[in-house]
Amino acid sequence: MNHNISPKIIFGSGGTGGHIYTGIAIANELIKKIPKTNILFIGSKNRMEMQEIPRFGYSIEGICISGGKDKFFSISGFILSIQLINSLFVANKIIKKFSPDIVIGTGGFVSFPTLYAAKRNKIPILIQEQNSFPGLTNRIFSRYASKICVAYEQAKKYFQEEKTIITGNPVRSEILKLPSKEKACFHLGLKIKKPIILSIGGSQGSNSINNAWIKGLKKIIELDIQLIWQVGKFDIHKIKKNEISHHSNIIFMEFIENMPICYAAADIIVSRAGALTISEICLIGKPYILIPFPWSSNDHQNRNARILEEKEAALIIKNEEIENKLVSSVIKLANDYSMKKKMRKNILKLGKPKATNDIVNEILQIIL
């Protein structure tokens, strides 16, 4: 590998943690292989990527675009129309100025103007699709892509076979080398011999998951179960006011910055069925309870979760049932040694530890 070359690469990544951390994982691997790589992210103004991506040392340019459940693609209002026109113009301006060798789309509405500008300027495109059912942006631009890297076998049928490759989802390298459970528990102030549950509500948190925990906290504490609880920005003040949530067995936070520590400490993980979280947990091999977000675009979270359930690698609780079922399901799983053992074994079979490396190799084949 020629370490003296300086490729220029743009990522269209934003909107959700899944799109953002996918881009960061690929960028980190690119820098590892070619240290002089010049990377620029394009994100959506006022979304989490504008804070998160600079935290990892990368530059980001913001465009004014919003979406959610394909709202972006069914534009009905004047404001959204103006946003679309403006974002296409700004993305085109950024790409012309930066003059990248390749543009990488990791899905989501912010990728649309970025990939459109790449196509318009005849710049090679690589698409990374995280879900079993591809998003609309990736389906539209797949015909112009040089390569499409998909996470699931089920996604292949939506793309041209000759340029689609199953790589799995890229994850940050620190997920592949977790600290010991002892170190993690010491860092978090938790007891190693008592069950530890990690609850992840997605990058914004989850009101329904939070309500289920609030209802069951007393029972959790009575059974001396410990809970690492990511509550999100919308419910953090409500949780802070709840006296029982300040018990020593409960650690709650708005956003988990040190995810590897929390993964290492956990005995059971409860989360939404976002593609990136699933990919990380398939690599660390922990018993897993999934609560698909019922309003995800194309119902992709439910589709992702079903793949794990079919392989007996995870349990699914429907969103409308979690207040009644979450705590009892966690307690039952915590006490079922054979079920936990089976889930660990089955989920590890689904992990793709070389995903990031394989995607980067595809990028380098296009630009070098």
Secondary structure as UniProt FT lines:
FT   TURN            3..4
FT   STRAND          8..12
FT   HELIX           17..33
FT   TURN            35..36
FT   STRAND          38..44
FT   TURN            45..46
FT   HELIX           49..55
FT   TURN            56..57
FT   STRAND          59..63
FT   TURN            69..70
FT   HELIX           71..73
FT   HELIX           78..98
FT   STRAND          102..105
FT   TURN            109..110
FT   HELIX           111..120
FT   TURN            121..122
FT   STRAND          125..129
FT   HELIX           136..141
FT   HELIX           142..144
FT   STRAND          147..150
FT   HELIX           153..158
FT   HELIX           161..163
FT   STRAND          164..166
FT   HELIX           173..176
FT   HELIX           181..188
FT   TURN            192..193
FT   STRAND          196..200
FT   TURN            203..204
FT   HELIX           207..222
FT   TURN            223..224
FT   STRAND          226..230
FT   TURN            233..235
FT   HELIX           236..241
FT   HELIX           243..246
FT   TURN            248..249
FT   STRAND          250..253
FT   HELIX           259..265
FT   STRAND          268..271
FT   HELIX           275..284
FT   STRAND          288..290
FT   TURN            294..295
FT   HELIX           297..299
FT   HELIX           300..310
FT   TURN            311..312
FT   STRAND          315..316
FT   HELIX           319..321
FT   HELIX           322..334
FT   HELIX           337..349
FT   TURN            353..354
FT   HELIX           355..367
//
